[in-house]
Amino acid sequence: MGDKDFEEPNGDEVRPGEEGSEAHASDPAPQDGSGDEGEELTVDDILGSPQNADAAAEDAVIADLESQLLNDLKRLQAEYANYRRRTEDQRELEIERAKGAVAKGLLPVLDDLDRAEKHGDLVEGSPFTAIAEKLRALAERIGLITYGAAGEAFDPQQHEAIFQAPTPGTTEPTILEVVEIGYRLGSVELRPAKVVVAVPAE
């Protein structure tokens, strides 16, 4: 082979491996999803992210706790109201019992004053009369009420008949004489009035 048979390649000829390199260089770059066509949706976007689910669960727990606390508060308020009512009722009952004990202790003294008055021993202006007036005022202040008087209709619920006297002209049982005055403390009867009853004569 001579020197003329071997020719060096010129610059215009394409060497192996370089074919189509210019075409590849002009190809458009692959899209990375950041173009103008918009981002693709993910599973989290459709179903909700785990962070959103946790927040919703926390809100539900907080709502349940608030509801439970509100119910507990209402229950405590009702229990306290019932406690106050029971305490007030018990206090009133104890006050009435104390008044009743004091009033019952005064009844014999008041009976003696009534007997003294019937016998004319309570002279106006005397020290004994002044003491009697003070004791009767005390009995009135604590709520002690007397009942039973001659001429009233006989009521077996309030009066205790110790004797029945047939009396001409009487059409219904009537108190003829009060032997022992009856006493009430408010609506509570401490002692019934002991009376002589006039009944119709046969």
Disulfide bonds with the S-S distance in Angstrom:
none
